[in-house]
Amino acid sequence: MYETKICIYCGKDINTALMICPFCGGHIKDQTEDIPPCCPRCKKPLATHTQNNEKYELCPDCGGLWLDRGEFHRTTRESDVYKDESLDDEYIRKPAQDTVTYVPCVRCGKIMNRKNFAKISGVIIDECGNHGVWLDAGELDKIRHFIADGGLERVQDREIEKNRVEIERLAIKVDQTAFIQRLLNFWNFKRWLFGG
């Protein structure tokens, strides 16, 4: 038997692993303990800062940065990045670091997933699916630089090309299937047997 929780919108019991209620479609946030935010790298308390009406939490020792999900999306919006005139030179992808370290979420304490921002940027971010993103010192600038240099357009171009190749492959498959169906209808075995 699996553990359940009650949907705050419709009141029905649902699996604790679900983030969206299957009955009413409500988005359910994790009920997490309110742990004091501390740096997942050096374990120091995070200091809250506000810049351009955005609130973020910064580690005073290592310079790491915590952004809640909404804050991260607003900070990496293309429209805001393109306005930043300090990001005018070409983005150069750096080689990946040798050491891989998984860090806990600042909000819930669960181990976060590591992922390459936009799949091709080379900036490996730590992301909690429920709460937000941890960025080591300088990673936000690298992400914004990648976006300003047209990185998201390159990702979209790759997706378009991948989809084009897949559509061509499916079209060939459909043509082959249609040919086989015509062939089977032409060589109808009943017509052979009964001479009609």
C-alpha positions as a Markdown table, in Angstrom:
| # | Residue | x | y | z |
|---|---|---|---|---|
| 1 | Met | 0.0 | 0.0 | 0.0 |
| 2 | Tyr | 1.3 | 3.5 | -0.8 |
| 3 | Glu | 1.2 | 6.6 | 1.4 |
| 4 | Thr | -1.5 | 9.1 | 0.7 |
| 5 | Lys | -2.1 | 12.8 | 1.3 |
| 6 | Ile | -5.3 | 14.9 | 0.9 |
| 7 | Cys | -5.7 | 17.2 | -2.0 |
| 8 | Ile | -6.1 | 20.7 | -0.7 |
| 9 | Tyr | -8.5 | 21.5 | -3.5 |
| 10 | Cys | -10.9 | 18.6 | -3.8 |
| 11 | Gly | -10.2 | 16.8 | -0.5 |
| 12 | Lys | -9.6 | 13.4 | -2.1 |
| 13 | Asp | -6.8 | 11.0 | -1.1 |
| 14 | Ile | -4.0 | 10.9 | -3.6 |
| 15 | Asn | -0.5 | 9.3 | -3.7 |
| 16 | Thr | 2.1 | 11.4 | -1.8 |
| 17 | Ala | 4.4 | 11.3 | -4.9 |
| 18 | Leu | 1.9 | 13.2 | -7.1 |
| 19 | Met | 2.3 | 16.9 | -7.6 |
| 20 | Ile | -0.9 | 17.3 | -9.6 |
| 21 | Cys | -4.2 | 15.9 | -8.3 |
| 22 | Pro | -5.6 | 13.3 | -10.9 |
| 23 | Phe | -9.1 | 14.2 | -9.8 |
| 24 | Cys | -9.3 | 18.0 | -10.0 |
| 25 | Gly | -5.9 | 18.9 | -11.7 |
| 26 | Gly | -4.8 | 21.1 | -8.7 |
| 27 | His | -1.1 | 21.8 | -8.3 |
| 28 | Ile | -0.1 | 20.5 | -4.9 |
| 29 | Lys | 3.0 | 21.8 | -3.2 |
| 30 | Asp | 5.1 | 19.6 | -0.9 |
| 31 | Gln | 4.4 | 20.0 | 2.7 |
| 32 | Thr | 8.0 | 20.3 | 3.9 |
| 33 | Glu | 9.4 | 21.2 | 7.2 |
| 34 | Asp | 10.5 | 24.8 | 7.4 |
| 35 | Ile | 14.2 | 24.3 | 7.6 |
| 36 | Pro | 16.5 | 27.3 | 7.8 |
| 37 | Pro | 18.1 | 27.9 | 4.4 |
| 38 | Cys | 21.7 | 27.1 | 4.4 |
| 39 | Cys | 24.3 | 26.6 | 1.6 |
| 40 | Pro | 24.3 | 23.0 | 0.4 |
| 41 | Arg | 28.1 | 23.3 | -0.3 |
| 42 | Cys | 29.6 | 25.0 | 2.8 |
| 43 | Lys | 26.6 | 24.7 | 5.2 |
| 44 | Lys | 26.6 | 28.4 | 6.1 |
| 45 | Pro | 23.3 | 30.3 | 6.5 |
| 46 | Leu | 22.1 | 32.0 | 3.4 |
| 47 | Ala | 21.6 | 35.8 | 3.3 |
| 48 | Thr | 18.5 | 37.2 | 1.6 |
| 49 | His | 19.1 | 39.9 | -1.0 |
| 50 | Thr | 16.8 | 41.9 | -3.3 |
| 51 | Gln | 17.9 | 43.2 | -6.7 |
| 52 | Asn | 15.6 | 44.5 | -9.4 |
| 53 | Asn | 12.6 | 43.6 | -7.3 |
| 54 | Glu | 13.8 | 39.9 | -7.3 |
| 55 | Lys | 14.5 | 38.2 | -4.0 |
| 56 | Tyr | 17.2 | 35.6 | -3.9 |
| 57 | Glu | 19.3 | 33.9 | -1.3 |
| 58 | Leu | 23.1 | 34.1 | -1.5 |
| 59 | Cys | 25.9 | 32.3 | 0.4 |
| 60 | Pro | 28.3 | 34.8 | 1.8 |
| 61 | Asp | 31.2 | 32.4 | 1.8 |
| 62 | Cys | 31.1 | 30.6 | -1.6 |
| 63 | Gly | 28.9 | 32.9 | -3.6 |
| 64 | Gly | 26.4 | 30.2 | -4.4 |
| 65 | Leu | 22.8 | 31.3 | -5.2 |
| 66 | Trp | 19.4 | 29.8 | -4.4 |
| 67 | Leu | 16.5 | 30.8 | -6.7 |
| 68 | Asp | 13.0 | 29.5 | -6.2 |
| 69 | Arg | 11.4 | 28.1 | -9.4 |
| 70 | Gly | 9.5 | 31.3 | -10.3 |
| 71 | Glu | 12.5 | 33.5 | -9.5 |
| 72 | Phe | 14.8 | 31.3 | -11.7 |
| 73 | His | 12.4 | 31.5 | -14.7 |
| 74 | Arg | 12.0 | 35.3 | -14.3 |
| 75 | Thr | 15.8 | 35.8 | -14.0 |
| 76 | Thr | 16.5 | 33.7 | -17.2 |
| 77 | Arg | 13.7 | 35.2 | -19.3 |
| 78 | Glu | 15.0 | 36.1 | -22.8 |
| 79 | Ser | 13.4 | 39.5 | -22.7 |
| 80 | Asp | 15.3 | 40.5 | -19.6 |
| 81 | Val | 18.6 | 38.9 | -20.6 |
| 82 | Tyr | 18.6 | 40.7 | -24.0 |
| 83 | Lys | 18.2 | 44.1 | -22.2 |
| 84 | Asp | 21.5 | 43.4 | -20.3 |
| 85 | Glu | 24.1 | 45.2 | -22.3 |
| 86 | Ser | 27.0 | 43.8 | -20.3 |
| 87 | Leu | 26.5 | 40.4 | -22.1 |
| 88 | Asp | 27.7 | 41.4 | -25.5 |
| 89 | Asp | 30.7 | 39.1 | -26.3 |
| 90 | Glu | 30.4 | 35.5 | -27.6 |
| 91 | Tyr | 29.5 | 32.7 | -25.1 |
| 92 | Ile | 32.2 | 30.0 | -25.0 |
| 93 | Arg | 31.3 | 26.7 | -23.4 |
| 94 | Lys | 33.8 | 25.6 | -20.8 |
| 95 | Pro | 34.8 | 21.9 | -20.3 |
| 96 | Ala | 32.9 | 20.0 | -17.6 |
| 97 | Gln | 34.4 | 19.6 | -14.1 |
| 98 | Asp | 35.7 | 16.2 | -13.2 |
| 99 | Thr | 34.0 | 16.0 | -9.8 |
| 100 | Val | 30.3 | 15.3 | -9.6 |
| 101 | Thr | 28.7 | 16.3 | -6.3 |
| 102 | Tyr | 25.0 | 16.0 | -5.5 |
| 103 | Val | 23.7 | 18.6 | -3.1 |
| 104 | Pro | 20.5 | 18.8 | -1.0 |
| 105 | Cys | 17.7 | 21.2 | -1.7 |
| 106 | Val | 17.8 | 24.4 | 0.4 |
| 107 | Arg | 14.0 | 24.1 | 1.1 |
| 108 | Cys | 13.3 | 20.4 | 1.7 |
| 109 | Gly | 16.8 | 18.8 | 2.2 |
| 110 | Lys | 16.2 | 16.1 | -0.5 |
| 111 | Ile | 19.1 | 15.5 | -3.0 |
| 112 | Met | 18.7 | 17.6 | -6.1 |
| 113 | Asn | 19.0 | 16.5 | -9.7 |
| 114 | Arg | 21.9 | 17.8 | -11.8 |
| 115 | Lys | 21.1 | 18.9 | -15.3 |
| 116 | Asn | 22.7 | 20.7 | -18.2 |
| 117 | Phe | 20.8 | 24.0 | -18.6 |
| 118 | Ala | 19.0 | 23.9 | -22.0 |
| 119 | Lys | 20.8 | 20.6 | -22.7 |
| 120 | Ile | 23.7 | 22.2 | -24.6 |
| 121 | Ser | 24.9 | 25.1 | -22.5 |
| 122 | Gly | 27.5 | 23.2 | -20.5 |
| 123 | Val | 26.3 | 24.9 | -17.3 |
| 124 | Ile | 25.3 | 22.1 | -14.9 |
| 125 | Ile | 22.7 | 23.3 | -12.4 |
| 126 | Asp | 21.3 | 21.6 | -9.3 |
| 127 | Glu | 17.5 | 21.5 | -9.5 |
| 128 | Cys | 14.8 | 20.5 | -7.0 |
| 129 | Gly | 11.7 | 19.7 | -9.0 |
| 130 | Asn | 9.4 | 21.2 | -6.3 |
| 131 | His | 11.3 | 24.2 | -5.0 |
| 132 | Gly | 14.0 | 25.7 | -7.2 |
| 133 | Val | 17.6 | 25.8 | -8.4 |
| 134 | Trp | 21.0 | 26.0 | -6.7 |
| 135 | Leu | 23.6 | 27.8 | -8.8 |
| 136 | Asp | 27.3 | 27.8 | -7.8 |
| 137 | Ala | 29.2 | 31.1 | -8.0 |
| 138 | Gly | 29.2 | 32.5 | -11.5 |
| 139 | Glu | 26.7 | 30.0 | -13.0 |
| 140 | Leu | 23.8 | 32.6 | -13.3 |
| 141 | Asp | 26.1 | 34.9 | -15.4 |
| 142 | Lys | 27.1 | 31.9 | -17.6 |
| 143 | Ile | 23.4 | 31.0 | -18.2 |
| 144 | Arg | 22.5 | 34.6 | -19.0 |
| 145 | His | 25.5 | 34.9 | -21.3 |
| 146 | Phe | 24.4 | 31.6 | -23.0 |
| 147 | Ile | 20.9 | 33.0 | -23.6 |
| 148 | Ala | 22.2 | 36.4 | -24.8 |
| 149 | Asp | 24.4 | 34.7 | -27.3 |
| 150 | Gly | 21.4 | 32.9 | -28.9 |
| 151 | Gly | 21.8 | 29.6 | -27.0 |
| 152 | Leu | 18.1 | 29.0 | -26.7 |
| 153 | Glu | 17.6 | 29.6 | -30.4 |
| 154 | Arg | 20.3 | 26.9 | -31.1 |
| 155 | Val | 18.4 | 24.5 | -28.8 |
| 156 | Gln | 15.2 | 25.2 | -30.7 |
| 157 | Asp | 16.9 | 24.7 | -34.0 |
| 158 | Arg | 18.2 | 21.3 | -32.9 |
| 159 | Glu | 14.7 | 20.3 | -31.7 |
| 160 | Ile | 13.3 | 21.4 | -35.1 |
| 161 | Glu | 15.9 | 19.4 | -37.0 |
| 162 | Lys | 15.3 | 16.4 | -34.8 |
| 163 | Asn | 11.6 | 16.6 | -35.4 |
| 164 | Arg | 12.1 | 17.0 | -39.2 |
| 165 | Val | 14.2 | 13.9 | -39.3 |
| 166 | Glu | 11.6 | 12.0 | -37.3 |
| 167 | Ile | 8.8 | 13.1 | -39.6 |
| 168 | Glu | 10.8 | 12.0 | -42.6 |
| 169 | Arg | 11.4 | 8.6 | -41.0 |
| 170 | Leu | 7.7 | 8.3 | -40.2 |
| 171 | Ala | 6.7 | 9.4 | -43.8 |
| 172 | Ile | 8.9 | 6.6 | -45.2 |
| 173 | Lys | 7.4 | 4.1 | -42.9 |
| 174 | Val | 3.9 | 5.2 | -43.9 |
| 175 | Asp | 4.8 | 5.0 | -47.6 |
| 176 | Gln | 6.1 | 1.5 | -47.1 |
| 177 | Thr | 3.0 | 0.4 | -45.2 |
| 178 | Ala | 0.7 | 1.9 | -47.9 |
| 179 | Phe | 2.7 | 0.1 | -50.6 |
| 180 | Ile | 2.4 | -3.2 | -48.8 |
| 181 | Gln | -1.4 | -2.7 | -48.3 |
| 182 | Arg | -1.8 | -2.0 | -52.1 |
| 183 | Leu | 0.3 | -5.0 | -52.9 |
| 184 | Leu | -1.8 | -7.3 | -50.6 |
| 185 | Asn | -5.0 | -5.9 | -52.1 |
| 186 | Phe | -3.8 | -6.5 | -55.6 |
| 187 | Trp | -2.7 | -10.0 | -54.9 |
| 188 | Asn | -5.9 | -10.9 | -53.1 |
| 189 | Phe | -5.7 | -14.5 | -52.2 |
| 190 | Lys | -9.5 | -15.1 | -52.4 |
| 191 | Arg | -9.4 | -13.9 | -56.0 |
| 192 | Trp | -6.7 | -16.5 | -56.7 |
| 193 | Leu | -8.6 | -19.3 | -55.0 |
| 194 | Phe | -12.0 | -18.6 | -56.5 |
| 195 | Gly | -10.9 | -17.2 | -59.8 |
| 196 | Gly | -12.9 | -14.0 | -59.5 |
